[in-house]
Amino acid sequence: MKKAKQVIGDPIVINGRQLSLSRAMRAGDFVFLTGQVPFKDGVPMTTGSIEDQTHAVLSEVRETLALADCELSDVVKAMVWLTSREDFPGFNAVYAEYFPFDPPTRSAVVNDLLVDCRVEVEVVAYKPVENTDG
């Protein structure tokens, strides 16, 4: 029998400190990702254009989804935080490259972030669990 919820991926460690959150969590047929920020060489990106940071963060999202046997096409909801309203057109152009068909529902807000980057993305994916109970 499968657990009602399952932690996906290894703990997140930044600057040698394990964060008190899960990278992703499967609950039934849904996979919930924690907010993803752009990384480069294992550390959060604090420089680069919004396009660079958006590519990096959506690559992180794709890699985390893969740990749960999901793809970007399984995403049904995205939540986006930007630090500047002026970044939205550049963000949106790159986002459209990752979700060219049947894009997920999405909310986007402008807000300060706890990590010194320009964008954070959180997604929910839907991928039914195969029933292995004979």
C-alpha positions as CSV (number, residue, x, y, z in Angstrom):
1,M,0.0,0.0,0.0
2,K,1.3,3.5,-0.9
3,K,1.7,6.2,1.7
4,A,-0.9,9.0,1.6
5,K,1.9,11.4,1.0
6,Q,5.5,11.0,-0.1
7,V,8.5,13.3,0.1
8,I,10.2,13.7,-3.3
9,G,13.9,14.4,-3.6
10,D,16.8,15.0,-1.2
11,P,16.6,17.8,1.4
12,I,17.6,21.2,0.1
13,V,20.9,22.4,1.5
14,I,22.2,26.0,1.0
15,N,25.5,27.2,2.4
16,G,25.9,23.9,4.3
17,R,22.5,24.4,6.1
18,Q,19.6,22.0,5.5
19,L,16.4,24.0,4.9
20,S,13.2,23.0,6.9
21,L,11.1,22.2,3.8
22,S,10.7,19.4,1.3
23,R,11.7,19.9,-2.3
24,A,8.5,18.3,-3.4
25,M,5.6,16.3,-2.0
26,R,3.3,13.8,-3.7
27,A,-0.2,13.6,-2.2
28,G,-2.2,11.1,-4.2
29,D,-2.2,12.0,-7.8
30,F,-0.8,15.5,-7.2
31,V,2.8,16.7,-6.8
32,F,3.4,20.0,-5.1
33,L,6.8,21.7,-5.5
34,T,8.2,24.1,-3.0
35,G,8.9,27.5,-4.5
36,Q,11.9,27.2,-6.8
37,V,14.5,29.9,-7.2
38,P,17.1,30.0,-10.0
39,F,20.4,28.2,-9.2
40,K,23.7,28.2,-11.0
41,D,26.5,25.9,-10.0
42,G,24.6,24.9,-6.9
43,V,24.0,28.4,-5.5
44,P,21.1,30.8,-5.9
45,M,21.6,33.2,-8.8
46,T,21.8,36.8,-7.6
47,T,22.8,38.2,-11.0
48,G,21.7,37.8,-14.6
49,S,18.8,39.0,-16.6
50,I,15.2,38.0,-15.9
51,E,15.5,35.7,-19.0
52,D,18.6,34.0,-17.6
53,Q,17.0,33.6,-14.2
54,T,13.7,32.3,-15.7
55,H,15.5,29.7,-17.7
56,A,17.4,28.6,-14.6
57,V,14.3,28.4,-12.4
58,L,12.2,26.6,-14.9
59,S,15.1,24.1,-15.5
60,E,15.1,23.6,-11.7
61,V,11.3,23.0,-11.8
62,R,11.7,20.5,-14.7
63,E,14.5,18.6,-12.8
64,T,12.4,18.5,-9.6
65,L,9.4,17.3,-11.4
66,A,11.5,14.5,-13.0
67,L,12.2,13.2,-9.5
68,A,8.5,12.5,-9.1
69,D,8.3,11.0,-12.6
70,C,6.5,14.1,-13.9
71,E,7.1,16.5,-16.8
72,L,6.3,20.1,-17.4
73,S,3.2,19.0,-19.4
74,D,1.8,17.5,-16.1
75,V,1.8,21.0,-14.4
76,V,-1.7,22.2,-13.8
77,K,-1.0,25.3,-11.7
78,A,1.9,27.8,-11.4
79,M,2.5,30.6,-8.9
80,V,5.1,33.2,-9.8
81,W,6.7,35.8,-7.8
82,L,8.8,38.6,-9.5
83,T,10.7,41.4,-7.7
84,S,9.9,43.9,-10.5
85,R,6.8,44.5,-12.6
86,E,9.2,45.5,-15.5
87,D,10.5,41.9,-15.6
88,F,7.1,40.4,-16.5
89,P,7.5,40.6,-20.3
90,G,10.9,38.9,-20.3
91,F,9.7,36.3,-17.8
92,N,6.6,35.6,-19.8
93,A,8.5,35.2,-23.1
94,V,10.7,32.5,-21.5
95,Y,7.8,30.9,-19.6
96,A,6.0,30.4,-22.9
97,E,9.0,28.4,-24.3
98,Y,8.6,25.9,-21.4
99,F,4.8,25.7,-21.7
100,P,4.0,26.1,-25.4
101,F,0.8,24.0,-25.4
102,D,-2.1,23.9,-22.9
103,P,-0.2,26.0,-20.4
104,P,-1.2,25.6,-16.7
105,T,-3.3,28.1,-14.8
106,R,-1.0,30.7,-13.3
107,S,-1.0,33.6,-10.8
108,A,1.8,36.1,-10.7
109,V,2.6,38.8,-8.2
110,V,5.3,41.4,-7.6
111,N,6.9,41.0,-4.2
112,D,10.2,41.0,-2.2
113,L,11.7,37.5,-2.1
114,L,13.6,36.0,0.8
115,V,16.4,34.9,-1.7
116,D,18.3,37.7,-3.6
117,C,17.0,36.8,-7.0
118,R,14.4,38.1,-9.5
119,V,12.0,35.2,-9.8
120,E,10.5,32.3,-7.8
121,V,8.1,29.7,-9.3
122,E,6.0,27.1,-7.5
123,V,4.0,24.5,-9.4
124,V,1.5,21.8,-8.8
125,A,1.5,18.8,-11.2
126,Y,-1.1,16.1,-11.7
127,K,0.1,12.6,-12.6
128,P,-2.1,9.7,-11.5
129,V,-0.3,7.0,-9.5
130,E,-0.4,3.6,-11.1
131,N,-2.4,1.2,-9.0
132,T,-0.2,-1.8,-8.1
133,D,-2.6,-3.5,-5.7
134,G,-3.3,-6.5,-8.0
